[in-house]
Amino acid sequence: METTENKNELLRGGQFLVKETKAEDVFTPEDFNEEQKMMRDSVKEFVDREVWPKKEEFENKNYALTEEVMGKAGELGFLGVAIPEEYEGLGMGFVSTMLVCDYISGASGSIATAFGAHTGIGTLPILLYGNEEQRKKYIPKLATGEWFGAYCLTEPGAGSDANSGKTKAELTEDGKSYKINGQKMWISNAGFASVFIVFARIQDDKNITGFIVEYDKENPNGITFGEEEKKLGIHASSTRQVFFNDTVVSAENMLSERGNGFKIAMNALNVGRIKLAAASLEAQRRVTDVAVKYANDRVQFKTPIAKFGAIKSKLAEMATSAYVGEAACYRAAKNIDDRINLRLEGGESHADAELKTFEEYAIECSILKVACSEDIQNCSDEGIQVLGGMGFSADTPMESAWRDARIARIYEGTNEINRMLAVGMLIKKAMKGHVDLLGPAQAVGEELTGIPSMDKPDFNELFAEEKDMIKKLKKVFLMVAGSAVQKFGQDLEEHQQLLLAASDILIEAYMAESGILRAEKNVKRFGEDAQKEQIAMAKLYLYHAVDTVNQKAKEGIASFAEGDEQRMMLMGLKRFTKYDRMPNVVALRNTIAEKLTSENKYCF
Ligand SMILES: Cc1cc2nc3c(=O)[nH]c(=O)nc-3n(C[C@H](O)[C@H](O)[C@H](O)COP(=O)(O)OP(=O)(O)OC[C@H]3O[C@@H](n4cnc5c(N)ncnc54)[C@H](O)[C@@H]3O)c2cc1C
């Protein structure tokens, strides 16, 4: 397997599967520089002051409060962290963008959604696809929070099939404007936005076109809104239908070119997806924090419940998902940052550099969106369980955290769509020769039919077994996906359950590897003793990943292989998911839980 050696050999999107990454080459949250730490602390302090104590008001659907907090976030520069300085942003790079998104989102899903919709899908289409006049006109106002943005793609009949919308844009007789007619649905920030990115079809074009549409209460220009949707969670996030009735938009407000809207919509979503993953991290930390404190305080059977194995197990698992989520999100964020910078150094414009980079890392963006949105759901669910009846009460933060978490699996592309996209994009990259999967997949095929190697890693070395296991999990993906491609070719996309299974293998390999690399890097610089619990978390996550991979691969193999082929692949799977030294998972969990309860907080 190749390794990453210098900056010019940056890991490409999807390449993690076939290229070994060294621990010293990954960025981890422990690598934040002083500027980033200051930013993190000021966002955290802002949320502790403006959001966390007002949780009840958000739950009681105080939409005005969301707008007010967003305005204050704008004044402090948090909305402009990713915007270049020439447009009144802070121009801080993608790791910092993820950092702000992470810490601003943890106390209320309503703020997370308002922030994500505004800074991501509401602003980025103009920043990345707008012309200079459009950027100059809109971006400074969006960066400072003078105006808020919304993104109108979904329609009653066009959800996951986003390019099928019926909203029309018709050129006026003088050729100077377009008239937009149609209905958009589920539009976040609709109640207080001044700028709407609207996707509409011109004539019978195959693809939709993007427009920048301004909204002014005094002059609504045919724009009306439905009532606020009654939702399971994110109660103070404004979500409305938006109706366009002969809304006149200057032709100058077309984004990019006619028919380019679907591309714009999808690329804006790539960024939105990885940011959504980051937006689940602080929520996991806060939920774990509350659970740890409660478990230490709550006494049953004359014992703090934190001392019960059943509770220790939950606390350990909650912290582990947060730790690994952080590892994977910031690892990918730095790859993206580095790639953008490399492109900028090569003379590309800011917009081109970002666009091409996000397209390149779309696989990781989908992986992270799926993994982290499901982790926050599990984490808040177990958080409720740790608090027992109190967890079910709206007087504790668990209940709303659980409800708020649910939407993350639906928007920015459902998790089903993202799972299938991740594998589909990877296969496409392989076909185009951008990532060499064919060679490694053939090597795995030969390994299956050859005599098993007796070479074993030196188990005295930290993570020797785990790193060997990661390599094997990647082989499982290559074996399953490689054979499936051979069998079905272009028709593979019709075998959705197989794709979903393959996607879970891919996701687990990326996440587990990120956890191990983070812990390994930190052991090298801070010592093994100082990282005892982090080592335990990395190993615990991997243990579950191996189980998931085993189960999903079995399912996949049985769905398309029979007889000798099936037997051979199942034997390979057994070999690729076999621990030489089975970890003591109970001991790992106890180590993690004891640290959490002794510190009385999420402390990693
Ligand atoms: C609170 C909230 C805020 C939102 N904010 C915005 C916003 O600001 N702007 C915006 O444009 N949209 C927004 N959305 C819309 C959101 O992006 C869509 O709800 C989402 O893309 C799914 O579309 P849908 O609801 O029509 O579900 P559908 O597409 O009808 O999907 C229903 C189910 O079928 C599955 N499915 C669909 N197609 C396939 C397929 N090809 N293969 C396998 N399974 C499939 C889905 O995974 C899902 O499980 C928001 C939604 C909500 C609920």
Ligand as a Chemical Component Dictionary entry (heavy atoms), coordinates in Angstrom:
data_LIG
# 
_chem_comp.id                   LIG 
_chem_comp.type                 NON-POLYMER 
_chem_comp.pdbx_formal_charge   0 
_chem_comp.three_letter_code    LIG 
# 
loop_
_chem_comp_atom.comp_id 
_chem_comp_atom.atom_id 
_chem_comp_atom.alt_atom_id 
_chem_comp_atom.type_symbol 
_chem_comp_atom.charge 
_chem_comp_atom.model_Cartn_x 
_chem_comp_atom.model_Cartn_y 
_chem_comp_atom.model_Cartn_z 
_chem_comp_atom.pdbx_ordinal 
LIG C1  C1  C 0 -36.842 20.794 8.657  1  
LIG C2  C2  C 0 -36.459 20.727 7.229  2  
LIG C3  C3  C 0 -35.692 21.730 6.670  3  
LIG C4  C4  C 0 -35.356 21.692 5.308  4  
LIG N1  N1  N 0 -34.676 22.746 4.748  5  
LIG C5  C5  C 0 -34.566 22.803 3.396  6  
LIG C6  C6  C 0 -34.070 23.996 2.755  7  
LIG O1  O1  O 0 -33.681 24.966 3.410  8  
LIG N2  N2  N 0 -34.060 24.044 1.406  9  
LIG C7  C7  C 0 -34.471 22.993 0.630  10 
LIG O2  O2  O 0 -34.422 23.116 -0.583 11 
LIG N3  N3  N 0 -34.935 21.843 1.205  12 
LIG C8  C8  C 0 -35.005 21.732 2.553  13 
LIG N4  N4  N 0 -35.500 20.598 3.149  14 
LIG C9  C9  C 0 -35.927 19.491 2.299  15 
LIG C10 C10 C 0 -35.059 18.262 2.442  16 
LIG O3  O3  O 0 -33.834 18.473 1.819  17 
LIG C11 C11 C 0 -35.869 17.086 1.872  18 
LIG O4  O4  O 0 -36.875 16.811 2.819  19 
LIG C12 C12 C 0 -35.003 15.871 1.623  20 
LIG O5  O5  O 0 -34.117 16.095 0.557  21 
LIG C13 C13 C 0 -35.845 14.629 1.306  22 
LIG O6  O6  O 0 -36.832 14.900 0.353  23 
LIG P1  P1  P 0 -38.347 14.491 0.647  24 
LIG O7  O7  O 0 -38.712 15.019 1.977  25 
LIG O8  O8  O 0 -39.161 14.907 -0.502 26 
LIG O9  O9  O 0 -38.320 12.929 0.759  27 
LIG P2  P2  P 0 -38.384 11.887 -0.451 28 
LIG O10 O10 O 0 -37.392 12.251 -1.490 29 
LIG O11 O11 O 0 -39.791 11.692 -0.859 30 
LIG O12 O12 O 0 -37.870 10.589 0.292  31 
LIG C14 C14 C 0 -38.686 9.765  1.121  32 
LIG C15 C15 C 0 -37.914 8.490  1.454  33 
LIG O13 O13 O 0 -37.602 7.795  0.233  34 
LIG C16 C16 C 0 -36.200 7.620  0.117  35 
LIG N5  N5  N 0 -35.824 7.772  -1.289 36 
LIG C17 C17 C 0 -36.110 8.781  -2.140 37 
LIG N6  N6  N 0 -35.546 8.571  -3.333 38 
LIG C18 C18 C 0 -34.896 7.410  -3.252 39 
LIG C19 C19 C 0 -34.109 6.643  -4.157 40 
LIG N7  N7  N 0 -33.818 7.057  -5.398 41 
LIG N8  N8  N 0 -33.601 5.492  -3.716 42 
LIG C20 C20 C 0 -33.804 5.063  -2.457 43 
LIG N9  N9  N 0 -34.528 5.727  -1.558 44 
LIG C21 C21 C 0 -35.059 6.896  -1.943 45 
LIG C22 C22 C 0 -35.579 8.685  0.996  46 
LIG O14 O14 O 0 -34.275 8.327  1.437  47 
LIG C23 C23 C 0 -36.584 8.762  2.133  48 
LIG O15 O15 O 0 -36.304 7.774  3.082  49 
LIG C24 C24 C 0 -35.780 20.599 4.518  50 
LIG C25 C25 C 0 -36.518 19.565 5.089  51 
LIG C26 C26 C 0 -36.868 19.624 6.415  52 
LIG C27 C27 C 0 -37.726 18.526 6.979  53 
# 
loop_
_chem_comp_bond.comp_id 
_chem_comp_bond.atom_id_1 
_chem_comp_bond.atom_id_2 
_chem_comp_bond.value_order 
_chem_comp_bond.pdbx_ordinal 
LIG C1  C2  SING 1  
LIG C2  C3  SING 2  
LIG C2  C26 DOUB 3  
LIG C3  C4  DOUB 4  
LIG C4  N1  SING 5  
LIG C4  C24 SING 6  
LIG N1  C5  DOUB 7  
LIG C5  C6  SING 8  
LIG C5  C8  SING 9  
LIG C6  O1  DOUB 10 
LIG C6  N2  SING 11 
LIG N2  C7  SING 12 
LIG C7  O2  DOUB 13 
LIG C7  N3  SING 14 
LIG N3  C8  DOUB 15 
LIG C8  N4  SING 16 
LIG N4  C9  SING 17 
LIG N4  C24 SING 18 
LIG C9  C10 SING 19 
LIG C10 O3  SING 20 
LIG C10 C11 SING 21 
LIG C11 O4  SING 22 
LIG C11 C12 SING 23 
LIG C12 O5  SING 24 
LIG C12 C13 SING 25 
LIG C13 O6  SING 26 
LIG O6  P1  SING 27 
LIG P1  O7  DOUB 28 
LIG P1  O8  SING 29 
LIG P1  O9  SING 30 
LIG O9  P2  SING 31 
LIG P2  O10 DOUB 32 
LIG P2  O11 SING 33 
LIG P2  O12 SING 34 
LIG O12 C14 SING 35 
LIG C14 C15 SING 36 
LIG C15 O13 SING 37 
LIG C15 C23 SING 38 
LIG O13 C16 SING 39 
LIG C16 N5  SING 40 
LIG C16 C22 SING 41 
LIG N5  C17 SING 42 
LIG N5  C21 SING 43 
LIG C17 N6  DOUB 44 
LIG N6  C18 SING 45 
LIG C18 C19 SING 46 
LIG C18 C21 DOUB 47 
LIG C19 N7  SING 48 
LIG C19 N8  DOUB 49 
LIG N8  C20 SING 50 
LIG C20 N9  DOUB 51 
LIG N9  C21 SING 52 
LIG C22 O14 SING 53 
LIG C22 C23 SING 54 
LIG C23 O15 SING 55 
LIG C24 C25 DOUB 56 
LIG C25 C26 SING 57 
LIG C26 C27 SING 58 
# 
